[in-house]
Structure formats: structure tokens, C-alpha cells
Amino acid sequence: MKLLIDTDVFCKLGMANLLAESVDLFGANLSECGRLPALPHMLRRGSLRRHYGNDECDRLLTLADTVPTVETASPKWLDKLVSIESIDAGEAHLISVAAEHGLVLMSSDKRALRALSTVADVRTPLAGRVCVLEAVLLALIERYGLEEIRKKVVGLSAKDRMVGMCFSSAGSDPREGLFSYLKSLADDVSPLILWTPESGGGR
């Protein structure tokens, strides 16, 4: 397993038909990634189905079947996170496995990342390995071109505020907004070091 994907990133990149392209930035395919065991259940009912719609969730369910379930997290790492209110059980599971095995973690849980920045024992092995949606989109634009990615995220713009803001005008360059959001988040989660396109995008 090379890369872990949280539920939010899975849904957003899956909706834009950019999930396979995104993990390929790290030299991985979907069968070499990991996702939470609860993802299919969450897509069948609850907030994800209300947010993304029945048809989209049914399509994402099929995509989820191509991604293996992440392995069990070791208590050595999980115990450092479970008591932190801002990090839910699913995100704690992914963070723990990523830290233990030196894996890349794609996450959109900014609240959890801010909390993680205070846990040095877990933060240190994840330095440069936490990839957020803004960084993924910047790297995808670099690799595939702005217009191709702009077409892909049209539907996602209505579901994600950041994407909607950055891609709202056909005549503007969304990279300026993406860089701004990424820098702001990097400052917020410091000293946790986020993955950036400059550190490995497009390889």
C-alpha cells in the first residue's frame, strides 16, 4: 500500500473523475491505495448521499470497490490521537497507519490537521506526506493543463466552496487562489509540513 485517501478527498476527486490521476502523482494506482472500511456504508446512506446525490454516490460506490480497505492501525500510534476531540476515529485511523508505514495521506480534514500539528510524535514521520486537495489540484493542472482540469471540476465547484471560489471565473487563473488557500493552510498547521507540487508533483 502506497497511499491513503480520506473519505472527503475520495468523494471530491471521484466526483471530478480525477482520483486515478491524483494517486498517479505519487506513482500509485487505486489498487495500491487504502480507504476507510466505512466508506461504502457512508455512501449508501447519511450525509454523503444527501450532499452528493443518489446517482453520484452510486457511482462512487463502484469506484470504492477498486480501492482496498486500509489495514488496522497499531495502538502505538492510534493511542496518541484517539483522545483528541478534533480528530475523528476515521481520520485517526488513517493518520496512524500513514505515520507507522511512511505512507502519503490525502486528507481534506483541516480541523484534524490543525490538531495533528501539535502531536510531535505523529507529526514528524508525516512531514511532507500529507497532501490536501489544493495541492492535488495544483499538481494536476501542472501535469494535464488548466483547461482539462477546469472541465473536470465543473460539477465539484457546486459541492466544495474552495473549488467553487478558485474556479468561479472562466477568465481567471485558479492557481492564484489555490496557492493562497494552500499557503494559508500550511501556516495554520505549522510545524506540520504539507506536501506541495514543488516537493514531488508531476513526477
N, C-alpha and C positions, 0 to 999 in steps of 0.2 A: 504494500500500500504506500503510495507516494504523497497523497494529498487528501485533506479532509474538507468537507463542504457543509456549512451550517444550513439550516432549513431556509432561512430568508434568502441567502445568496443562491441556493439551489433553485428556488421558485423564480427569482428575478431573472437570472441568466437563462433558466429553462424557458421561461415565457418569451424571452427575446431570441430563442434558438441560438444561444451563444455559449452554452455550458461546455460542450466538447471543445470548442475553440479556446475557451478560457483555461481549461485544465491543460490543454496542449501548450500553453505558455510555459508550463513547468515540465514539459516533456512527459506528460501523463495522458492516458486515455481514461475513459469513465470506469472501466473495469479495474483500474488501479487506484481508484478513489474510495473514500468512505463517507457514509452519511448516517444520520441517526436512525435507529430502528423504528422510532415512532413516526417517521415521515409519511409512509403510506397511510397510516391511520389519520394523521392530521390533514392529509389531502382528501380523505373521504368524507370528513365532517368537521365542523367547527369553523374557526375564524379564517383559515386559509381558503376554504370553499366559499365563504361569504365575500372575501376580499377579491379573489381572482376569478370566481365564477365556476360553475359546474363543468363546462366544456374544457376550460383551461386546466382545471385540476385533474380531470380525467386524462388529459394528455400528459400532464406532469407525472401522474401515477405510472404510466407506461415508461416514462423516462427514468423514474426512480428504480424500476426493476433492473435497469442496466448498471446501477451503482451499488456495490456491496455495502453491507452493514458494517459500521465501524466496530472494532474489537472492544472487549471490555477494558475499562480504564483501571489502572493499578491504584490501589488505595494510597500508595506512596505519593502520588500526585493529586489524586482526587480529594484527599483529606485536607489539602491546603486550600481548596476552593469551595467546598460544599457549604461552609458556614458564611460565605459572603453573599449577602442578600441580593446584590446587583448582578450576580452570575447565576442564571437558572441551571437546573440539573443537566439539561441537554448540552448547553454551552460548556459547562464544567467538564462534562464527559469528553467533548471534542478537544478542549484545551489540554486536558490531562494526557490524552493519547498523543496529541501532537508534540507536547513537551517531552514525553517519555521516549518517543521514537524519532524525534528530529524531523517531523513532517511539516509541510506547509498547511496552514489553516486559512481557508477562505471564510471570512466572517463579516456580517453586517451588524452585529450586536455591539453598537458603540458603547452602550452602558456597561456591558461586560468587559469591554476592552479597557475602559477607563478604570474599572475596578482591578483588572488584571495588572495594570501598570504599577500597582502598589505591592504586588506579591513577587519579590525579587527571585525567589527560588524557582518560580514557574516562568516569570518574565524573561529571565536570562537565556534559557535554551530556545525560546521562541523569537529571539532577536532577528529581525529581517525575514521571518517566516509567516507573519500574519498579513494576509492580503485582503484589503477591503474592496468594495465594489468600485469606488472611484479609481483606484489603481488598476483594477482589471480593465475598466473601460478605456483608460488612457493607453494601456499596452495593446488592447485590441485595435484601437484607432491607428496606432503606430504600425501594426502589422497588416491590417486589412484595409485601411483608408477610412477617412472620416465619413464619406457618403454611405459606404456599406454599413457601417455601424449605426449611423443615423437612421437608416431604413429599418434596421433590426430592432431598435429600441422604441419605435413609434408607439406600440401598444403598452410598453412598460412605462412610458412617460406619464400615463394617467394613474399608475399604481404606485409610483415612487416619486416622492417630492424632489429629491436631489436630481434624479434623471430628468424630471419634467422641467426643473429650473435650468439645467445646463443645456438641454436640447430644445428649449421652447421656441427659439427663433431659427428659421431655416437659413437666415443670412449671417448668423453669428457662429463663432468657433466655440464649441462646448468645452474645448480643452482648458480654456482660461478658468471657467467655473469649476471643472473637475480638479484642476491643480489647487484652486483656492480651498475647496472642500477638503481635499487630501491634506494640505498643509495645516488647516485648522484642526483637523482630527489628530494629525501627528503631534501637534503642540499639546493637545488635550491629553493624549495618552502617554506622553513622555514621562519617564525614560524608556517605555516600551518602544522598540524600533519597528516600524511598519515596513513591509515590502513595498518597493516602488518600482515603476518600469525601468528606471535607470539602474536598479540593482540586479535586473535579470529579465526584464520584459523583452519579448521578441526573440529570445534565443532559440 
